[in-house]
Structure formats: structure tokens, C-alpha cells
Amino acid sequence: MIIGIAATFFLVFMGKLETGKTAPSFTLPADSGNDISLADYKGKKVILYFYPKDNTSGCTLEAQAFRNHRDAFLKNGYVVLGVSRDSIKKHCNFRDKNELNFPLLSDEDETVCNLYGVLKEKSMYGRKYMGIERSTFIIDEEGRLVKEYRNVKAATHVDDLLEDLGIKA
């Protein structure tokens, strides 16, 4: 929790994310059983996408689209990393059930969600809560934030992303 508070402090007092600036670094546990750091991908382009919850209809649709187009992304130098607040156990179930072929990272304490500013107030059945706004960040080979996509639509996001990045599917 202290790290999450520090991340919030950083964003409030040091400024928001800016394209062209260094993307916030992080290390998170992955569904592989290892920790993954953004620094592990220095020299590669990263598609860092945040999604609300494993095994929900929209998140499944989006993850399957990333799975289906992984080779096209890789061919163009991009790796895909998915992040949610779900546990590693839930990530493994989600990965196996949907034959996902890219790392899922667990941010249970919301540290990285806070660094990237993806937690937003949501409402369901009149109840307000903080949840992840479906968002994607493109990070270049030097670790700089190139582009951000906020509040994307699960059904069309990956196709829109392919088109925007000039990648033929």
C-alpha cells in the first residue's frame, strides 16, 4: 500500500504521464511465475494494456484479439503485456482457458495502475467503486511513452491499434 501511495504522490506532485517522456518503470509478478520489469524490454517496443478483470466478456474479447494478432505485433517489433489487479492464480486460469500467448501481470496493490493513472471511479447498479479504465500505452525501444489510448472499446481496440500503428494483420 505504501508503494501505491508513493505512486499517487508522484503523479499528483511530479506531473502526469507525457508522451515523449520516460514511461514509469515497474516490476510485477507474471503468470509465468517470474517477475517482469519494463526494463526487461529495453530495445523492444511495448504494448502495455490494462484491463479490468480476467474472464469477463469484454476482457476476454480484448485478450483473444491480442492473442490472435500477436505474430503481427511481434513481426513489427512489439511485445504485448496485459495488466490487471487479478491474482496470478486467476491470470493462469484466464491464460489457459483462452490460450493466451503473452504475459499477464498482476498488480494487486494497484502500484502500476496508479503510476499509469488507469484507476477511475465507475458505477455498477448504483454502486460506485474504483476500477481500471481499459487503457493501452505504447512504449518505444528507449522506454519512452509514445502514445496512450484511454477508455478504449474491447471489441474494436486491437483492430484500431493495428491500423494506428500501421501493422497489417
N, C-alpha and C positions, 0 to 999 in steps of 0.2 A: 504494500500500500504506500509506503514511503516513496518508492520509485515513481508510482503513479502521481503522487502529489508533486514530486520534483518535475515530472514531465509537464504537468499542468502549469506549474510555476514558470518553467522555461517558455512555454507557449505564450503565456499571458505577459510576461515581462521582457522576453527576448525577441518577440515577434512571431508572426505566423509563418507557415511554410511559404517559400517563394521559389518560383521556377528560376532555374539558373544557379541556385544556391545548393550547398551540400544537403542531401537528404538526411534526416535524422537516422543515426546508426542504431542498431538493435541486435540483440541475440535472444532467440526464443527457442523453446523445445519444439521439435518437429515430429510428425507421425512416424518417421524412420527410427526414432529412439535417440537421435543425436540432436544437439543444439545447432541451429543455423543462425549465422550472422549476415547482415547485409554486406559486411566486409569480405565474406567468402566469395562474393560475386564481383569483386573488383575486376575490371576488364571485360565484363559482360553487361548487357542491358537487362534490366529487371522490370518485370510487370508485377507490381505488388498490389494484390487486390484484397480488399476487406469485405467480408460478407457477414450477415447477421447470425446464421445458425445452421449447423450441419443438419442434413436430412429434412429440410423444409423444401417446399416445392420450388420456390424461386432460386434458392441457393443451390439446389440440385441441378436445375436447368443451367445456371451460370457455370457451375463446376464442370458439367458434362460438355459444355461448349468450349471451355478452356482445354479440357481433355481432348476433344475431337480436333482441335486446331493446334495442339502442342507442337507438332512437327513443323508446321508453317512458322510458328513463332521461333522455334529453335533454328530453323534454316536462315532466319533473318537476325540471329544473334540474341534473341530474347529468352530469358528463363521466366517461368511463372511461379510465383509464390502466393499461396492463399492464406489469409489470416482471419481467425475469428476468436471469440472468447471461450469456445468449447474446449473441453479437456482432450488430452492426447487419446484417451480411450475412445471418445466419441469421434475424433478425427479418423482413427484407424477403422472404425466401423463404416464411416462415411466413405472413406477411400476405397475400402474393399467392396462395399455394396455397389459403388459406381465405377469401379476400375479406374480410379484417378491416377494419373501418371506424372504428378508434380507434387512438391512438398506442401503439406498443410501445417501451419504454425499455430501454436496455442498461446494466446495472450490472455490468460485467465485473470491476471491482475490489472489488465487494461493499460499497461505501460505504453505499448506501441500504439494502441488506439488513441491514447491521449497525445502522443508525440505527433501523430498524423492528423489529429483533430477530426476523427470519424465518429465519435460518440455524440449523438444528438437526442434531444427529447422526442419521444414517439408516444403514440396513443393507440391503445387497442381496447375496444369495448369500454371506452370511457376512462380507462386506467392509464395514467402517464408513467413512463419509465424511460431510462436511458438505454439506448440501443445503438448498434452500429449502422451508420448510414452507408449503404452499398457504395464503395468508392474504389478507384484504381489510381495508382501512381506509376508513372514511367520514370525510371532512373537510368541515367546513362552509364557508360563504362567507367567514368571517373567518380561515380557516386553522386552526381548532381541530379536534382529533380528537374525533369524536362517538361512534364505535363501532369496535370491531375484531372480526374473525372469524378465528379461528385453526384450523388443521388442518381446513379445510373439504373437503367431498367434491365432486370435479369434476362429477359427474353431476347433482347437485341444488343446488349452491351458488347459481347465478344465480336459480333459481326461489325458493329460500328467501330470498334477498336482496330480490327484488321484493316478496315477501309482507311481510317485516320492515319494509321502507321504505314500505309501503302504496301500492305502484305497481301499477296494473292493466296487465297485459301485453296 
